[in-house]
Amino acid sequence: PPIFSQTLYQARVPEDAPVGASVLQVTAADADEGTNADIRYRLEGGDGSGSGAGDGASSLPFEVDPESG
């Protein structure tokens, strides 16, 4: 399975940050080779449970680039 470069990621968002501003970038690596090593990132439920409809991201005020994290 992919391994993140940090166990915990934390960020603060300034109150005046413009919409679309980058807040945090996460990084992971996978020891597999070829397409098996490809990693896709996504956000899940804001409570960390991953519950909710679809991927859970629709109710979150943040987006994640699925390829770059």
C-alpha positions as CSV (number, residue, x, y, z in Angstrom):
1,P,0.0,0.0,0.0
2,P,1.1,3.6,-0.5
3,I,3.0,5.2,2.4
4,F,2.6,8.9,3.1
5,S,5.7,11.0,3.8
6,Q,4.2,12.1,7.1
7,T,1.8,10.4,9.6
8,L,-0.2,13.6,10.2
9,Y,-0.7,16.7,8.0
10,Q,-1.9,20.0,9.5
11,A,-2.4,23.3,7.9
12,R,-3.9,26.7,8.7
13,V,-5.9,28.7,6.3
14,P,-5.6,32.5,6.6
15,E,-9.0,34.1,6.8
16,D,-8.2,36.3,3.8
17,A,-6.9,33.4,1.7
18,P,-8.3,33.6,-1.9
19,V,-10.6,30.9,-3.2
20,G,-8.4,28.3,-4.9
21,A,-5.3,29.1,-2.9
22,S,-3.0,26.1,-2.2
23,V,-3.2,25.2,1.5
24,L,-1.3,21.9,1.8
25,Q,0.3,19.2,-0.4
26,V,0.5,15.6,0.7
27,T,2.9,13.1,-0.7
28,A,2.9,9.3,-0.8
29,A,5.0,6.7,-2.4
30,D,4.2,3.1,-3.5
31,A,6.9,0.4,-3.9
32,D,5.0,-1.2,-6.8
33,E,6.2,-0.8,-10.3
34,G,4.5,0.6,-13.4
35,T,0.9,1.6,-13.2
36,N,0.6,-0.3,-9.9
37,A,2.7,2.4,-8.4
38,D,0.3,5.2,-9.5
39,I,-1.3,7.0,-6.6
40,R,-4.6,8.9,-6.8
41,Y,-5.5,11.3,-3.9
42,R,-9.0,12.1,-2.7
43,L,-10.7,13.8,0.3
44,E,-13.2,11.8,2.4
45,G,-15.7,12.9,5.0
46,G,-14.6,15.8,7.2
47,D,-14.9,13.8,10.3
48,G,-12.3,11.3,9.0
49,S,-14.7,8.5,8.8
50,G,-15.0,8.4,5.1
51,S,-18.7,8.0,5.4
52,G,-21.2,9.8,3.2
53,A,-22.5,9.7,-0.3
54,G,-20.0,9.2,-3.2
55,D,-16.4,10.0,-2.2
56,G,-17.6,12.3,0.6
57,A,-15.9,15.4,-0.9
58,S,-19.0,17.2,-2.0
59,S,-19.7,18.6,1.4
60,L,-16.1,19.7,2.1
61,P,-14.9,23.3,1.3
62,F,-11.6,22.0,-0.1
63,E,-10.5,20.2,-3.3
64,V,-7.6,17.9,-3.9
65,D,-5.7,17.3,-7.2
66,P,-6.1,13.6,-7.6
67,E,-2.7,13.3,-9.2
68,S,-0.4,15.6,-7.3
69,G,-2.1,15.5,-3.9
